[in-house]
Amino acid sequence: MIRRPAKETRQIDTGVIFFFLRGGRLEDQAEMLFVRAEQGELELQASSEIHDDAISALRSGGASCDTVKRFLADERSRSRSRQGSARV
């Protein structure tokens, strides 16, 4: 049996989500985390409280409801794909 190397896991906070969606001084670093996660190199983890904080920060920072809805839809899609994938 061939074993795959363990996927790197990172806990993210509200700042990572906020910089990814709204830009700012750490936008490039935040984007790289999400790119690596999309490519399957990295697993990002965040608590539900982090999502609540991110939504509140986005809305208070002037983000549109559409931006928040896209964020939630993307997170839901990621969650479903993780649940459907088998770990080896």
N, C-alpha and C positions, 0 to 999 in steps of 0.2 A: 504494500500500500504506500503510495506517495503522499507525504504530508505536506500541506501548504504551510508556509511560515505564518505565524500568528499576525493578524492584522493589527496595526498600530491603532490605539484608541486614545482619543483626547476628549476631556471634559471641556465644554465651552461655556462661556458666560454671556451675559447680555451684550457686553461690549463687542464681542466677535460678531454676533448677529447684527447689531446696529451698524457697525462699520461696513459689513458686507452689503447691507441693503441701502444705507444712506451715504456711504463714502466717509472720507475723513482721513486723518493721519495714519491709521492702521488698515486702510482699505485693501491695500495690496496683500498684506499678510492674511487678513481674514478671507479674501478671495482665494488665496492659495489653499487654505484649509478646505474650503468647499469644493474646489477643483479636485484636490486629492481624494476627497470623499466620493465625489461623483465618479472618479476613475477606479474606485474600489481599493485604493491604497490605504485608506484611513477610515476609521469609524468615529464619527462625532457623536457625543452624548451630551444631553442637556436635560435638566429637570423641567417639569411642567411649570414651575415657578419662573424659570428663566424665560420660557415662552411668554408668560403673562407680563413679565418685566419688559421684554422686547416689544411686545405689542403696545404697552403703555408708553414706552419711550418713543416708539415710532410715531404714535398718534400725537403725543405732546410736542414732538419735534416737527410736526407739520406733514407727516406722511399721509398720503391719501388712503382711503378705505381700500381702494384697489390694490395698493402696495401691500397692505396688511393681508388682504385676502390671498394674494399670490404667495406670500410667505407661508401662510397657513396651508394652502393647497400643496406647496412644495414639501413642507414638513410631513403632511399626511401621506403623500406619495412615497417619500423616503421611508416612513414608518412601515407602510404596507409592503414595500419591497424587502425590507429587513425581515419582516415576519414570514415572508414567503420563501426566503432563501435558507437552504440547509447549511449548517456549519459542518466542516470536516476537520 
